[in-house]
Amino acid sequence: MIGSTALAFDLDGTLIDSRRDLATAVNRVRVELGHEKLAVEVVRGMVGEGVRVLLERALPDLPPTQFEDALESYLRHYEQVCLDSTFAYPGIPHLLSLAADRLPLAVLTNKPESMSRRILDHLGLLPHFKVVIGGDTLPVRKPEPETIAAVAQKLAVRVSTLTLIGDSLTDAATAKAAASGLILVSWGFRPRSELETTGAPICDSVPELAARLGLS
């Protein structure tokens, strides 16, 4: 084990591949507003800083007066499709099973908490986690350090001994701000070249992550 007393996992792009369902919801809103659909990989690059930022990126010219209605529409559509194509990355269920036997685990995501719990439950992953903190659980969200502090408090560990595992610059910024541990994974939503700019350790496969965590 890497010396951690607890692990916090990002959700989208780290534990689950949700890109198709996210794109479906985004594109339904775009079509409602008279825009063309975006490619799945384009939407993938917009994910990571919460639903509001996702929608701002997907609808950059949307008048502010229409934003809340568009957000409500997106959440309604995503609620309908969030289980359609989303799956856990291969090897993740086994890794979580091994990790949960040794350490307390948490999910720290900018996705809304209730939706995160619903997806985790559908995929059979929810029982592994003692804590789930979403983008609407606290007054702040990643990359604010208070998010990791809340995880550490709920798990009764020190922030300095908690390791965040994620797939984005947002995760890296969160860990840096909180002075927690960090491991990035390259199978998620951001290119490896971007992750390399953080100087953090990067795992290219679930077995490699398991080995770094001392689980293999």
C-alpha positions in Angstrom: 0.0 0.0 0.0 1.2 3.5 -0.8 1.0 4.7 2.8 -2.6 6.0 2.5 -5.2 5.6 5.2 -8.1 6.1 2.8 -8.8 6.5 -1.0 -11.1 8.9 -2.7 -12.0 8.2 -6.3 -13.3 10.6 -9.0 -16.2 9.1 -10.8 -16.6 10.0 -14.5 -13.5 8.9 -16.4 -11.9 7.2 -13.4 -14.4 4.5 -12.2 -17.0 4.7 -15.0 -17.2 5.5 -18.7 -20.2 7.7 -19.0 -19.3 9.7 -22.1 -22.1 8.4 -24.3 -24.9 9.1 -21.8 -23.5 12.5 -21.0 -23.3 13.3 -24.7 -26.9 12.1 -25.3 -28.2 14.5 -22.6 -26.2 17.4 -23.9 -27.3 16.8 -27.4 -31.0 16.6 -26.5 -30.7 20.1 -25.0 -28.8 21.3 -28.0 -31.4 20.0 -30.4 -34.2 21.6 -28.3 -32.4 24.9 -28.7 -32.0 24.5 -32.5 -28.3 23.4 -32.5 -26.6 20.5 -34.1 -25.4 17.6 -32.1 -21.9 17.4 -30.8 -19.7 14.3 -31.3 -19.3 12.1 -28.2 -15.6 12.8 -28.0 -16.2 16.6 -28.1 -18.6 16.3 -25.1 -16.0 14.1 -23.4 -13.5 17.0 -23.4 -16.0 19.2 -21.7 -16.5 17.0 -18.6 -14.8 17.4 -15.3 -15.9 20.6 -13.5 -19.6 19.9 -12.8 -22.8 20.1 -14.7 -23.0 23.9 -15.0 -19.6 24.2 -16.6 -20.4 21.3 -18.9 -23.5 23.1 -20.1 -21.7 26.4 -20.4 -19.1 24.7 -22.6 -21.7 22.9 -24.7 -23.8 26.0 -25.2 -21.3 28.9 -25.1 -23.7 31.4 -26.8 -26.7 30.7 -24.7 -28.1 33.9 -23.2 -27.8 33.9 -19.3 -31.6 34.3 -19.1 -32.1 30.9 -20.7 -29.4 29.0 -18.7 -31.4 27.8 -15.8 -34.1 26.3 -18.1 -31.4 24.6 -20.2 -29.8 23.2 -17.0 -33.2 21.9 -15.8 -33.7 20.3 -19.2 -30.3 18.7 -19.2 -30.7 17.2 -15.7 -34.1 15.8 -16.7 -32.6 14.2 -19.9 -29.6 12.9 -18.1 -31.8 11.3 -15.4 -33.5 9.5 -18.2 -30.4 8.1 -19.9 -27.7 8.0 -17.3 -27.9 4.2 -17.0 -28.2 3.4 -20.7 -24.6 3.1 -21.8 -22.5 3.9 -18.7 -20.3 1.1 -17.4 -17.5 0.5 -15.0 -14.1 0.3 -16.6 -12.9 -3.3 -16.8 -11.1 -4.3 -13.7 -12.5 -1.5 -11.5 -15.1 -3.7 -9.6 -12.4 -6.1 -8.6 -10.0 -3.4 -7.6 -12.6 -1.7 -5.5 -13.4 -5.0 -3.8 -9.8 -5.5 -2.9 -9.3 -1.9 -1.8 -12.4 -1.8 0.4 -11.2 -4.8 2.4 -8.2 -2.8 3.5 -9.1 0.9 3.5 -12.1 3.1 3.7 -13.1 4.4 0.2 -15.0 7.5 -0.9 -16.2 8.9 -4.2 -15.5 12.6 -4.8 -17.1 13.9 -7.9 -18.6 17.0 -9.4 -21.6 15.1 -10.6 -24.7 15.6 -8.5 -24.7 13.2 -5.5 -28.1 11.6 -6.0 -27.2 10.8 -9.6 -23.8 9.5 -8.6 -25.3 7.2 -6.0 -27.9 5.9 -8.5 -25.2 5.0 -11.1 -22.9 3.4 -8.5 -25.8 1.4 -7.2 -26.9 0.3 -10.7 -23.3 -0.9 -11.4 -23.1 -2.7 -8.0 -20.3 -0.4 -6.8 -22.0 1.6 -4.1 -21.5 -0.9 -1.2 -17.7 -0.3 -1.6 -17.9 3.3 -0.5 -18.4 4.7 2.9 -18.8 8.3 1.6 -20.1 9.8 -1.6 -19.6 13.5 -2.1 -21.1 15.1 -5.2 -20.9 18.5 -6.8 -24.0 19.6 -4.9 -23.3 17.9 -1.5 -21.2 20.9 -0.2 -21.3 24.6 -0.8 -18.2 24.1 -2.9 -17.0 21.5 -5.4 -13.6 20.3 -6.8 -11.0 21.8 -7.1 -11.8 23.5 -3.7 -9.7 21.8 -1.0 -12.7 21.8 1.4 -14.0 18.9 -0.7 -11.2 16.6 0.3 -11.3 17.9 3.8 -14.9 16.8 4.0 -14.0 13.3 2.8 -11.2 13.0 5.3 -13.4 14.2 8.1 -16.2 11.7 7.3 -13.7 8.9 7.0 -11.9 10.0 10.2 -8.4 10.3 8.5 -6.0 13.1 8.0 -6.0 14.8 4.6 -2.3 14.3 4.2 -2.8 10.5 4.4 -5.7 10.4 1.9 -5.0 9.7 -1.7 -7.3 11.1 -4.5 -7.4 9.0 -7.7 -8.7 10.9 -10.7 -8.3 11.6 -14.4 -8.1 15.4 -14.8 -6.4 18.6 -14.1 -9.3 19.4 -11.8 -8.5 16.4 -9.7 -4.8 17.4 -9.7 -5.6 20.9 -8.6 -7.9 19.6 -5.8 -5.2 17.4 -4.4 -2.6 20.1 -4.6 -4.8 22.6 -2.9 -5.6 20.2 -0.1 -2.0 18.8 0.2 -3.4 15.2 -0.2 -1.9 12.3 -2.1 -2.7 12.0 -5.8 -2.7 9.4 -8.6 -4.0 10.1 -12.1 -5.2 7.6 -14.6 -4.9 7.9 -18.3 -7.9 5.8 -19.4 -10.3 8.6 -18.6 -11.6 11.8 -20.3 -8.3 13.8 -20.6 -5.2 13.1 -22.8 -2.2 11.7 -21.1 -0.1 14.6 -22.3 -2.3 16.9 -20.3 -2.0 14.8 -17.2 1.8 14.8 -17.5 1.9 18.5 -17.0 1.0 17.9 -13.3 4.0 15.9 -12.4 1.8 13.4 -10.6 2.2 9.6 -11.0 0.0 8.3 -13.8 -1.3 4.8 -14.2 -2.2 3.6 -17.7 -4.2 0.5 -16.7 -6.2 -0.8 -13.8 -3.6 -3.5 -13.0 -1.0 -0.8 -12.8 -3.1 1.2 -10.4 -3.7 -1.9 -8.3 0.0 -2.5 -8.2 0.7 1.1 -7.1 -1.9 0.7 -4.4 -0.3 -2.5 -3.2 -3.4 -4.5 -4.1 -1.9 -7.0 -6.6 
